[in-house]
């Protein structure tokens, strides 16, 4: 099991950040109970562009609901 770096909520979206086998990559898991998404980011992106990453996650989930 990968070590958890951080977990938090973006509105109703649960976000969990965990380590990967690569030392400079992190795994991002997002779930709001209806939709699930996961992707990897570089450690640099996570440390320096976390706000931008969170904004993209929120926008993607809003778009998912609007496309139905």
N, C-alpha and C positions, 0 to 999 in steps of 0.2 A: 504494500500500500504506500502511496506517495505521501510525503509529509505535507500537511496543510500549512500554507504561508499565511493566509488570511481568508476570512469569510465575512460577508456583509450583505445588506439588503439595499437594493435600488428600487424603492417603491415596493412593489410586490414580487420583484425578481430577486431570488437568492443567488448570490455570486460566491463561488468558492475558488480560490487560487491555490494550486498545489505545485510541487516540484515535479520535474520530468527527469528522465535519465540524462538529458543534456543539461549541463550546468548553467547554460546561458538562456534556457527556455523555461517558460512556466505554462501550466495547463489552466485554462479558465473554463469553469463549468457554470452555466446559467440555467435556472429553472424557475418558472413562475407557477407551476402546477398544471399548466396546459401545454406550454411549449418548453422544449429543452434544447439548449445549444451548447456546444463546446468547441474550443479552439485553443491554439497555442500562441503565445506572444514572447518576444525577446525580453529578457530581464530588464534591459535598458528601456524598452518601451513601457513596461509596467512601472518602473521607478520614475520615469520622466514624463509620461503621457497618460497617467492613470485617469485623469479627469476626462480626457478625450476618449479613451477606451470606454469609460462608463457612459458617456454621452452616446457613443455609437451603439452600445448594448441597448440602452433605453429606446433609442430611435428604431432599432431593428425590431424590438418587441412591439412597439406601437404600430409599425408598418405591418407586422404579421396580423394583428387584430383588424386593421383597416382593410386588408386585402380579402377578408372573408366575405 
